[in-house]
C-alpha cells in the first residue's frame, strides 16, 4: 500500500484497500481517500467500484482513531458517490452537521442559491467560477439527500424545543443572507421525513407545530415535495390503474382528519395531497382502460 501511494497509483491502492479494509490502519485509509480525491493519480479511476468507497467509509465509521470532523471532510470529497441513488453509506456526518449546526446549513444554502435580491452587495469570493459550480452541485446533492430532522434522536423522535431552536436560528441567518425562501423550502423537505409518533400519528406534533406556527408558503411547498419524493420509483402491473394512488389518498385523508382540530394548517396541506393522489388515481384508471382496449 505504501509503495502504491508513493508512486501515485491511488486508485489501485483504493481498490486494494477495499479488499483488506479490516487489516489496514484507518489513518492510512483516510490519508489515501484524501490523496485520491485531491491529487493526480497515474492510474485509471474506473478500476474503483463505488461500493469499495462505501466499504472504506464504513471502516472509518467503526474506528476510534478518525474523528467525525475528518470523516465529514472526506464525505465532501466523495459526495457524488455517497449521495448517489442506491448508496449503501450516505454522507451521514454531513447530514448530522446540517441537522445540528444552523450556520453550516445556511452556508450550504448560500453555496447553492443566489440571494433573492441580487442588488444587495455580497462579499466576493476569490474562487474560480468552475469551482463555484462544482461546489454548488455538491451542496445541492447534500441538501437533497438529507433526511435527518433537526432535534431528533437515534429513533427519530423529535424534541420540539430543539427543533424550534434550530429552525429559528437557521431562518434568522438565511434571512440576513437574503435566502429565506430557499431555506424554508429545504426545511419543509426534511420535515417530511419525520417518523410517526408512538400512536402512529403523522406528522408528529413537533412538525405540525412548526408548520402551523411559521405559515410559510415555501416551507409548505417543500414539505409537499418531500412527501412526493419519498415515494421514489414505483412499479405497476399493466392494467393496475390507480390502486396505489387511492390507497395513498386514503392514508393522507386519515392523517388530515387526526390533525384537523389541533393543527388546521398542516391538515389542509395533507388534504390537498390526498386530493392530488385521487386525481392521479383517476388518470391512472383512464390509462389502464385505454391499454385494455388496445390490448
C-alpha positions as CSV (number, residue, x, y, z in Angstrom):
1,X,0.0,0.0,0.0
2,X,2.7,2.5,0.9
3,X,4.5,1.7,-2.4
4,X,1.4,2.2,-4.4
5,X,0.8,5.6,-2.7
6,X,4.4,6.7,-3.1
7,X,4.2,6.2,-6.9
8,X,0.7,7.9,-7.0
9,X,-1.3,4.8,-8.0
10,X,-4.0,6.0,-5.8
11,X,-6.9,4.2,-7.5
12,X,-5.1,0.9,-7.5
13,X,-4.4,1.5,-3.8
14,X,-8.1,2.2,-3.1
15,X,-9.1,-1.0,-4.9
16,X,-6.6,-2.9,-2.9
17,X,-7.5,-1.2,0.4
18,X,-11.2,-2.2,0.0
19,X,-10.2,-5.9,-0.2
20,X,-8.2,-5.6,3.0
21,X,-10.0,-2.8,4.8
22,X,-10.1,-4.6,8.2
23,X,-6.3,-5.1,8.1
24,X,-5.2,-1.6,7.1
25,X,-4.7,1.2,9.7
26,X,-7.7,3.6,9.5
27,X,-5.3,6.6,9.3
28,X,-3.8,5.2,6.1
29,X,-7.3,4.7,4.6
30,X,-8.2,8.3,5.5
31,X,-5.0,9.7,4.0
32,X,-5.4,7.6,0.9
33,X,-9.0,8.7,0.4
34,X,-7.9,12.4,0.6
35,X,-4.9,11.9,-1.8
36,X,-7.0,10.1,-4.3
37,X,-9.6,12.9,-4.3
38,X,-7.2,15.9,-4.4
39,X,-4.1,14.7,-6.2
40,X,-3.5,13.4,-9.7
41,X,-3.2,9.7,-10.0
42,X,-1.3,7.9,-12.7
43,X,-3.8,5.0,-13.0
44,X,-7.5,4.8,-14.1
45,X,-10.2,5.8,-11.6
46,X,-12.6,3.4,-13.3
47,X,-10.9,0.5,-11.5
48,X,-12.5,1.7,-8.3
49,X,-16.0,0.5,-7.6
50,X,-18.4,2.9,-5.7
51,X,-19.1,0.1,-3.2
52,X,-15.4,-0.1,-2.4
53,X,-15.5,3.6,-1.4
54,X,-18.6,2.9,0.8
55,X,-16.8,0.0,2.5
56,X,-13.8,2.2,3.3
57,X,-16.0,4.8,4.8
58,X,-17.8,2.1,6.9
59,X,-14.3,1.1,8.2
60,X,-13.6,4.6,9.2
61,X,-17.1,4.8,10.9
62,X,-16.0,1.9,13.2
63,X,-12.7,3.4,14.0
64,X,-12.0,5.5,17.1
65,X,-8.8,6.9,15.5
66,X,-10.6,9.1,12.9
67,X,-12.7,12.0,14.2
68,X,-16.1,12.9,12.9
69,X,-14.7,16.2,11.5
70,X,-12.2,14.3,9.4
71,X,-14.9,11.9,8.1
72,X,-17.1,14.8,7.3
73,X,-14.3,16.5,5.3
74,X,-13.8,13.2,3.3
75,X,-17.6,13.0,2.7
76,X,-17.5,16.3,0.9
77,X,-14.8,15.0,-1.4
78,X,-16.7,11.8,-2.1
79,X,-20.2,13.2,-2.1
80,X,-21.1,12.2,-5.7
81,X,-20.6,8.6,-4.7
82,X,-22.0,8.7,-1.2
83,X,-25.1,10.7,-2.2
84,X,-25.9,8.7,-5.4
85,X,-29.2,6.8,-5.7
86,X,-28.8,3.4,-4.1
87,X,-25.9,4.4,-1.9
88,X,-25.4,2.0,1.0
89,X,-23.5,4.5,3.0
90,X,-24.9,8.1,2.7
91,X,-22.9,11.2,3.8
92,X,-24.2,10.8,7.4
93,X,-21.7,13.0,9.1
94,X,-22.6,15.9,6.9
95,X,-26.3,15.2,7.3
96,X,-25.9,15.3,11.1
97,X,-24.0,18.6,10.8
98,X,-26.9,20.0,8.7
99,X,-29.3,18.9,11.5
100,X,-27.1,20.2,14.4
101,X,-25.5,23.3,13.0
102,X,-27.7,26.2,11.7
103,X,-24.5,28.0,10.5
104,X,-23.4,25.1,8.4
105,X,-26.9,24.6,6.9
106,X,-27.1,28.3,6.0
107,X,-23.6,28.1,4.4
108,X,-24.7,25.2,2.2
109,X,-27.8,27.1,1.2
110,X,-25.6,30.0,0.2
111,X,-23.4,27.7,-2.0
112,X,-26.5,26.6,-4.0
113,X,-28.8,29.6,-4.2
114,X,-28.3,33.2,-5.2
115,X,-29.8,35.9,-2.9
116,X,-33.4,36.8,-3.7
117,X,-32.4,40.5,-4.2
118,X,-29.2,40.3,-6.3
119,X,-28.7,44.1,-5.9
120,X,-27.6,43.5,-2.4
121,X,-23.8,43.6,-2.2
122,X,-22.2,40.3,-1.0
123,X,-18.6,39.6,-0.1
124,X,-16.9,38.4,-3.3
125,X,-15.0,35.1,-3.1
126,X,-11.7,34.8,-4.9
127,X,-12.7,31.4,-6.3
128,X,-12.7,30.3,-10.0
129,X,-16.2,30.0,-11.4
130,X,-15.8,26.4,-12.3
131,X,-15.0,25.5,-8.7
132,X,-18.1,27.5,-7.5
133,X,-20.3,25.5,-9.9
134,X,-18.8,22.2,-8.6
135,X,-19.3,23.3,-5.0
136,X,-22.9,24.3,-5.8
137,X,-23.6,20.9,-7.4
138,X,-22.1,19.0,-4.4
139,X,-24.1,21.2,-1.9
140,X,-27.3,20.6,-3.9
141,X,-26.7,16.8,-3.7
142,X,-26.1,17.1,0.0
143,X,-29.3,19.0,0.7
144,X,-31.4,16.7,-1.5
145,X,-30.2,13.5,0.2
146,X,-30.7,15.0,3.8
147,X,-33.4,13.1,5.8
148,X,-32.4,13.7,9.4
149,X,-34.9,16.0,11.1
150,X,-33.2,18.5,13.4
151,X,-33.9,17.9,17.0
152,X,-34.5,14.1,16.5
153,X,-32.8,11.3,18.4
154,X,-31.5,8.0,17.1
155,X,-35.0,6.5,17.0
156,X,-36.4,9.5,15.1
157,X,-38.3,11.0,18.0
158,X,-38.3,14.8,17.8
159,X,-37.7,17.3,20.7
160,X,-39.8,20.3,19.8
161,X,-37.7,22.8,21.7
162,X,-34.5,21.6,19.9
163,X,-36.3,21.7,16.5
164,X,-37.8,25.1,17.1
165,X,-34.4,26.5,18.2
166,X,-32.7,25.1,15.1
167,X,-35.4,26.4,12.8
168,X,-35.4,29.9,14.4
169,X,-31.6,30.3,14.2
170,X,-31.5,28.9,10.7
171,X,-34.2,31.2,9.4
172,X,-32.6,34.2,11.1
173,X,-29.2,33.6,9.4
174,X,-30.8,32.9,6.0
175,X,-32.9,36.0,6.2
176,X,-29.7,38.0,6.7
177,X,-28.2,36.2,3.7
178,X,-31.4,37.1,1.7
179,X,-32.2,33.4,1.1
180,X,-35.1,32.8,3.4
181,X,-37.3,31.3,0.7
182,X,-34.7,28.7,-0.3
183,X,-34.1,27.9,3.4
184,X,-37.8,27.3,4.1
185,X,-38.1,25.0,1.1
186,X,-35.4,22.7,2.4
187,X,-36.7,22.8,6.0
188,X,-40.1,21.7,4.6
189,X,-38.5,18.9,2.7
190,X,-36.6,17.4,5.6
191,X,-39.7,17.7,7.9
192,X,-41.5,15.3,5.5
193,X,-39.0,12.6,6.7
194,X,-40.2,12.7,10.3
195,X,-41.3,9.3,11.6
196,X,-44.9,8.8,13.1
197,X,-45.3,9.2,16.9
198,X,-45.8,6.4,19.4
199,X,-49.6,6.4,18.5
200,X,-48.9,6.2,14.7
201,X,-49.9,9.8,14.1
202,X,-48.2,11.6,11.3
203,X,-46.7,14.2,11.1
204,X,-45.7,14.1,14.8
205,X,-46.8,17.1,16.9
206,X,-43.4,18.8,16.8
207,X,-43.5,19.0,12.9
208,X,-47.2,20.1,12.9
209,X,-46.4,22.9,15.4
210,X,-43.6,24.2,13.2
211,X,-45.7,24.2,10.1
212,X,-48.7,25.9,11.8
213,X,-46.6,28.5,13.6
214,X,-44.4,29.6,10.7
215,X,-47.0,29.5,8.0
216,X,-44.5,29.8,5.2
217,X,-45.6,29.0,1.6
218,X,-42.1,27.9,0.7
219,X,-41.9,25.6,3.7
220,X,-45.3,24.1,2.9
221,X,-44.2,23.6,-0.7
222,X,-41.0,21.9,0.4
223,X,-43.0,19.7,2.8
224,X,-45.2,18.5,-0.1
225,X,-42.2,18.0,-2.4
226,X,-40.6,15.9,0.4
227,X,-43.7,13.7,0.7
228,X,-43.9,13.1,-3.0
229,X,-40.1,12.3,-3.2
230,X,-40.4,9.7,-0.5
231,X,-42.5,7.5,-2.8
232,X,-39.5,7.0,-5.1
233,X,-39.6,4.8,-8.2
234,X,-42.8,2.8,-8.4
235,X,-43.7,-0.3,-10.4
236,X,-47.2,-1.4,-11.6
237,X,-48.8,-4.2,-13.5
238,X,-50.1,-3.3,-16.9
239,X,-53.8,-2.9,-16.0
240,X,-53.5,-1.9,-12.4
241,X,-54.8,1.6,-12.7
242,X,-54.9,3.9,-9.7
243,X,-55.0,1.4,-6.9
244,X,-51.8,2.6,-5.3
245,X,-52.7,6.2,-5.5
246,X,-56.2,5.6,-4.0
247,X,-54.5,3.9,-1.0
248,X,-52.2,6.9,-0.6
249,X,-55.1,9.3,-0.8
250,X,-57.0,7.4,1.9
251,X,-53.9,7.4,4.1
252,X,-53.3,11.2,3.8
253,X,-57.0,11.9,4.4
254,X,-56.8,9.9,7.7
255,X,-53.7,11.8,8.6
256,X,-55.5,15.1,7.9
257,X,-58.6,14.1,10.0
258,X,-56.4,13.4,13.0
259,X,-54.7,16.8,12.8
260,X,-57.7,18.9,11.7
261,X,-58.6,20.3,15.1
262,X,-55.2,21.0,16.7
263,X,-53.2,21.9,13.5
264,X,-55.6,23.1,10.8
265,X,-52.8,24.4,8.5
266,X,-51.0,21.0,8.5
267,X,-54.3,19.3,8.0
268,X,-55.1,21.4,4.9
269,X,-51.8,20.5,3.3
270,X,-52.5,16.8,3.9
271,X,-56.0,17.2,2.4
272,X,-54.5,18.7,-0.7
273,X,-52.0,15.9,-1.0
274,X,-54.9,13.4,-0.7
275,X,-56.8,15.2,-3.4
276,X,-53.7,15.2,-5.7
277,X,-53.4,11.4,-5.3
278,X,-57.1,11.0,-6.0
279,X,-56.7,13.0,-9.2
280,X,-53.7,10.9,-10.2
281,X,-55.6,7.7,-9.4
282,X,-58.3,8.7,-11.9
283,X,-55.7,9.4,-14.6
284,X,-54.1,6.0,-14.0
285,X,-57.5,4.3,-14.2
286,X,-58.2,6.0,-17.6
287,X,-54.7,4.9,-18.9
288,X,-55.4,1.4,-17.7
289,X,-58.7,1.3,-19.6
290,X,-57.1,2.6,-22.7
291,X,-54.5,-0.2,-22.5
292,X,-57.2,-2.8,-22.1
293,X,-58.9,-1.5,-25.3
294,X,-55.7,-1.5,-27.2
295,X,-54.8,-5.0,-25.9
